[in-house]
Amino acid sequence: MTSTTNKLAFNGDQPALPSIARRLAALIYDLLLVLAILLLGTFPWVIARGSDGNSINYDSLGIAYQLYCALLIFGYFVLSWHLKGATLGMKSWRLRLVSDEGATLALPQLLIRASAAPFAWVPLALGVVWQHVDARGRTWHDIVSTTRIVVIKKSAA
């Protein structure tokens, strides 16, 4: 079995880092998947609330529903990274999440990354643009979680 390192695209002696455009494209793809997850995840919530489906009282959903949706989103990213090292959007754009030390991705790293990622995108994507300032090309959530996203080279078909 080939190691992950052998499949990475290299820029000199370091794995190639993705551009902001590639990161954004993968994120948009993942957002479409997240919307589908939220749509499907809402059905059990509505059924548990006892609604007949014709009249949903959105005021009664409250903070518990918002936390439930956040948990679904959080779960999608953490589970994808944990099982495959990438989300479906990342796979489509040939991206992979790796540890800075080259070790297996640890669950605490993934939880930290998933918690920090929204803060890197929200203020005008400053945390993502930071990769052009950082000497090692890391974003804010890369730095706090000691992980990074790298480009996987195309496989010969």
Secondary structure, 3 states (H helix, E strand, C coil): CCCHHHHECEECCEECCCCHHHHHHHHHHHHHHHHHHHHHHHHHHHHHHCCCCCCCCHHHCHHHHHHHHHHHHHHHHHHHHHHHCCCHHHHHCCEEEEECCCCCCCHHHHHHHHHHHHHHHCCCCHHHHHHHCCCCCCCHHHHHHCEEEEEECCCCC
